[in-house]
Amino acid sequence: MSLTTLDIVTLAFFVSVWVFYTQFARIRARTTYSLSHILRQLRIDWMMTLTRKEHQIADAALLGNVERVVTFFASSTVLVLAGVLTLLASADKVVIVLESLPFTAATSSDKVQFKLACLALIFVFAFFKFTWAIRQFGFVSVLLGAAPQYRSTDFSDEQRDTFARQAAKVFDQAGHEYNNGLRAYYFALAFLCWFLHPVLFVASTVVVVSVLYRREYRSRVLRALLATKGLEPGRIKQQELEREVE
């Protein structure tokens, strides 16, 4: 198998963009309002409320719903992986199908197998992210069961606040892992375009990053979530940054 220079450049571009955007989103969330930032605040509020009410039945149900969604994606990823690995044994048929399509770049069985192997690695990555998210949501369930009771006098308000913030931190980490798994699905869709043409691969990667950015920082749902706190999209206010550090 011999990849063309264009193939190598586009693959390197794809990997670089994925890694760069992941780091960019993580760093930018510290200074700019985003879905990640507001959801972290709402999770803290949730855990704060949980430690000060008598019953947590509704909280357990809500957490169970989230876990089921993540479990669904993990199970679906296994099925997708099985399909991709099955195609590896039928690479010749895939080449015939691709060659029958207009505007596709010249390809070969070896190239198709390499691309399918890379696609499988993306879904393996997504599977690990989803399963780690499931475990962490399980940790949140344990914390929910161990939360200070409403009528208990053994915990001060400061201890309740500390417990709530740490529980929210675990909750937030689980949400980040789930988000990373979903992001892998988005990039997998862009990767599929490589089977057609390297230039289309680059274009689809740019489109995916644009969609991810818009949804994270410019979406209507972000505006609605921020409005619950009386905030608007943009840079985080200095007072709030100082409060978070404290």
Helices and strands as residue ranges (DSSP letters): H 5-28, H 35-50, H 57-88, H 91-99, H 109-145, H 157-192, G 193-195, H 198-217, H 220-227, H 238-245
